Amino acid sequence: MKKKILIICANYYKDINNGLLSYALKSIPKNFNLKIVNVPGVFEIPVTISKNLNKFEAFIALGCVIKGQTPHFDFISKATTDAIMNLSVISKKPVGNGIITCLNMKQARARKKKGAEAAKAILSVLTQK
């Protein structure tokens, strides 16, 4: 039976997320069953994982947070990262963190390969013996 992976895409920066998703998909072998869910921003990723914990063996979180003029960047980045880690540890299921946090759009565009890194991370955990 194929293992099921849920990919959650935060589409606030749609062009960045499309790149992250493209690299993630290229890294996952065909013997996995994939589902992609879109959410407005990275803050909605943890609740989406939580709602689907019993339906999938692994998760990939993809999105982008770019620092602005206020501390919002810090709060969103930390809250999302902490929630994703807690869900992974409590559920004992891998969550690949492909959420990039950048200071500007140039940095974000240069980091689209992080989607592949997140995919490879969950695959390594799924194949542990």
PyMOL commands that set and color helices and strands:
alter all, ss='L'
color gray80, all
select helices_A, chain A and resi 14-26+42-51+72-91+105-110+114-126
alter helices_A, ss='H'
color red, helices_A
select strands_A, chain A and resi 3-10+32-39+58-66+95-102
alter strands_A, ss='S'
color yellow, strands_A
deselect
rebuild
show_as cartoon
